[in-house]
């Protein structure tokens, strides 16, 4: 059985007055560390934008929203099983606010910060868990298609601090790139259809939850009541994901630690340990 997932990554495509890069000079790649994932595992995806040309390019940092600049470079659109969500994936470094000039009495962006992309260099964005934004995938083959529109200029202005800025002019088409990724989701041996159905329902309830407690309730119950140990471990891990979704970082860390303690031999122990590392890095400002 084959299901299609379509990810469209669109960067705001206001073009610089300077010449745009050609499609041959930029490439986008999408990858995942494994070709096969168990039901309920967090599927991590990496996107890389590479300069394969001979010239230095300047990639616009951030997505313009009126006169505001979001601290991101990619807006990711996921469509799967009839569910459509938008993810904004942050670039490791935040973008300075744009320089504004009055246009009809309203401040409008004139200069926007750019990231220098040297020949052979890449700009990467990681999505640690696709399942945070759409329900668990049933067993089967999947395809992810990444579509990217990139405003990349050949020249930019350097400021006194060594930062680079692109002057915005009339909107023009940006470089359009695409890449495909295929992977497989497998059902583990052992769990009953009833346990797997309750796991899928718990994940669906996460989208409907209006509080952290409501988001965690079904997972917490399943982590105790499920017959199969794989489903218990998966649910225990997702208690942490539910807390994370609501910004309850300390509670999330405690849930990941509990999942590691209860299920030391499970694949979800590895995932929980990774999430703890990410939370610790975020808390330290790394």
GUPABA-516148 format. One record per residue (C-alpha): x negated, y negated, z. Coordinates in steps of 0.5 Angstrom, whole numbers, plus 500, padded with zeros to 3 digits. Layout:
N
XYZ ...
! end
This chain:
286
500500500 497493498 499487501 497480499 494474503 493468500 488463503 488456500 482451503 484444501 479439503 482431502 480430495 479422495 473422490 467417491 465412486 459416484 459421480 462428482 458434482 460439477 463446479 457450477 453446482 457449488 459456490 464458495 464465499 468468504 466474508 468478514 463483518 467489516 471492511 476496516 479493522 484497527 491494528 491488533 483487532 482480531 479479524 474474523 472470517 467466515 467461509 460458506 460452501 453453498 449448493 446452488 444446483 437442483 440436486 442434493 449433494 453429499 460433501 465428505 466430512 473430514 480430512 483423511 490422514 492415512 487411516 485416520 479422519 480429522 474432525 474437520 472439513 477445511 484445511 486452511 493455508 495462510 501465507 502473509 508477509 513471508 509467514 506460512 501456517 496451516 489452520 484446521 477449522 472444525 466443522 460444528 459436528 464431529 465426523 464418525 471414524 471411517 470404515 476400514 478394510 485391509 489393504 496389503 495387511 493395513 487398514 484403509 478407509 473404504 467408507 467416509 461420512 458425508 454431510 448432506 447439502 440440500 439445494 440452496 443450503 450452505 456449509 459454514 466454517 468460521 475463523 474467529 481470529 486470523 491474527 492467531 496464526 500470523 503477525 499483526 498487519 500493518 496499516 494498508 489494503 489486504 486481499 485474501 484468496 480462498 481456494 477450495 477443493 471439494 469432494 462432493 458426490 451426488 449419491 451416498 449410502 444411508 445407515 440405520 441411524 440416518 447418517 450418510 457415507 461415501 465409498 472411496 475409490 481411486 483418487 480423482 480431482 475434486 471440484 475447485 472453487 475460489 473467492 476473494 476478500 478485501 479489507 483494510 487495516 488502519 492505524 488508530 489515532 494516538 499511539 506512538 510508533 514505539 507503542 505499536 512496535 512493542 505491540 507487534 513484537 509482543 505478537 511475534 513473541 507469541 509464535 516463539 513462546 513455549 509456555 503460556 506464561 512466556 506467551 503472555 509476558 510481553 502482552 501483560 507488561 504492555 497492558 500496563 506500561 504502554 502510553 496509549 490506551 488503545 495499545 493497553 486495551 489491545 495488549 490486555 485482550 491478547 493476554 487472553 488470546 495467548 492463554 487460549 493458544 495454550 489451552 489455558 481456558 480458565 486463565 483466558 476467561 479471567 484475562 478477557 474479563 480483566 480487559 472488559 473491566 479495565 477498558 469498558 469503552 474500547 473496541 477490545 471490550 466487544 472482542 473480549 466479550 465475544 471470546 468469553 461467549 465462545 469459551 462458555 459455548 465450548 465448555 457447555 458442549 455447544 
! end
